[in-house]
């Protein structure tokens, strides 16, 4: 039997064939295109329609963008250059307006020789925010974060350095009261005193104290009034101040809304619903028209500060709802476990509930922040010079009368970059905080 | 916390107010209540002091006063002699109009974009991603201004539509896009439009009955009746038949044109040539007035329209000399024809139940048709596209939230793909999609207050804008405005809660 094989089969392959490439139609770019672009008549139709849309959009905008003129002093000059080089009626952007007016778009009417101050404040902000955003940074750096608001305030508005210092002292005072009273009088009294003491201090002592200290040691830089603030600087200040201030307030409101205490619960619900039910622009008009009615006669305070307060309250109500969603999504077992460990309310919240609830709420919170940052453009209606207000001002000038798209594109692009990076950061954070099994 | 220890035997001690959980919550609430009341009374006393210092009072009497300003966009009758309250109502209706239009378009755009972003076609998925990210990350105010600038700066002027002007109307000379707004055909209602409405209602009832019957049949016998085609047929066929029948019969009826101060039996052209000015009495939005105007335009005559509400009023107006041309049904008794009026040789048709009047280029602007102002269009488009981007994300999330196993299970049961979508996927996805979608509607309604950017006269511009400036009643005006938005929001969100409780999964 052993030799039959040799007679019937003249050739036996002893080695494997090398792996062959798939046919041309079934690999690489062609396969990908067949699967993703041309898999059926409907798919082909959609591809063609999309291609046409893309071509149409690019054909209408790209010449305008790339024929753009960068060196001109006015729109008329731009048109003359265009007519000379590209011919009458050609489509060409006049980017020269950005070169001419970028300082205004970024800083408003802030004095030119002092531009280093907002820039430095922004750098400090980036340094201060880093330890919060990225867990890899040393924890000690959080001290810089705590101090940075006061430094930034001083840099932006100028004036005496003692004013932010005396404001900061209020926080120190509250913290000291909390630490000193908690062992003696119990947590409830300590919290109430720690909340009331700084408020009284700010109302009655902070201002005179700053003036006294200024008499002793003068620490001044040039004062810049709020009217001179404008452009993206204004958007950033209102946005960042609103974001920083609204988060703690929003968390407190959310806790209030989840609370069993009837009155606290109803106050929180009423506040949140009233704030959320009315558009921001109505609140801004309220701030500019009505706030003086609600304050003691003769009080008159800065419009920008009023706007920041309103924006903060507005965003806090939205954040409260987001955080409430997070609190409600936690399994009841977590609350019961915290109770079983014998933790008191604040410890349970701080150590068990909020870390989990906030993690769930991160996408919503970042979305609220993005919304808040975009909404800073609404201040144009109450007479502040945000980028859109400045684009109107630039258009009203003799040189740039009638320029629309270039300014819109620039403003839109900057907002897009800021908001898009915020949403990407939220995705990153979501991934990083993922504690599930997958 | 809710834990309670064993009740102490001893009597009540003041320190329990702080240390005993049973009393502590009461203490906290009382303190919070006192703080709230103190704060409120501080605000109220400040307001009272400030108002008296300014010599103002707090009353809403200004709503009854004469407004004295014009509103170019209005859904109800209004002129500058109307009251501030009426102006506020016009504004509120305008807000609701743009909100309703915006919600409809945003839903369509959002659902389309959301579904297409999940498409297997790579190109279209990426295109939709660009749309969504672009609109979500740029302020809506910028979009409103951008679209408004597009509408006013990049569209032709009405005079460009003349011969050789370089612009032309679209959709068969029915729609004109100009820098003064978009002109679209307006419906005019004629004889038998009521019958048409009745037919429509009857077919809706029939559709309802057919769907019930189909469901019942399927429950009992398992036989599946064509619900979709049946619905379509029941809606379209009777309406078409009724419309055609009415157009053939009463639509073909002609009626004479009566004129004052003309020669009996003369043609319209001869009458027009003999007259100084032509004033036509006509009921607005009726096919008769539309056909009369068409006849006059066909002769190249210029004329004014005197609006009246009924045929009797038209006769009275003609006798009073306010108009010198009108058309009455042929069946009208000769005695009621206005004194001194004679019939011309030309006649007009009574017209179909519904006809559409296309805009035509008049002296300086388009006449006839419906003018949609640029402010409305820009606001509407910008709000819809902006909100649509958010809705697209909700829709995508909702569809992704239904696990693939559901589709596979439905296929395993032998259910067709279209029916799988309708009966298995959509009901589950909608539960996730609808609540955030309604809150997007809420956002759209609130964002419509950005009408201020384009000069659209919404509630904020009338009640919270010009009225406040004219009467100096900031406090009352802003209060009413806030109340309007608050009530709208609460109504929409309570509708959402109702829906939520209906579709909630029925758990143990």
Interface residues (C-beta under 8 A of the other chain):
Chain A: X35 X36 X37 X39 X43 X46 X47 X49 X50 X51 X53 X54 X186 X188 X189 X192 X260 X261 X262 X263 X264 X267 X273 X274 X276 X277 X278 X279 X280 X281 X282 X285 X286 X289 X290 X292 X293 X294 X295 X296 X297 X339 X344 X345 X348 X370 X374 X375 X377 X378 X380 X381 X388 X404 X405 X408 X411 X412 X415 X416 X419 X420 X423
Chain B: X1 X2 X3 X18 X19 X24 X25 X27 X28 X29 X31 X32 X33 X36 X43 X46 X47 X49 X50 X51 X53 X119 X120 X121 X122 X123 X124 X127 X133 X134 X136 X137 X138 X139 X140 X141 X142 X145 X146 X149 X153 X446 X447 X449 X450 X452 X453 X460 X464 X468 X474 X475 X478 X481 X482 X485 X486 X488 X489 X490
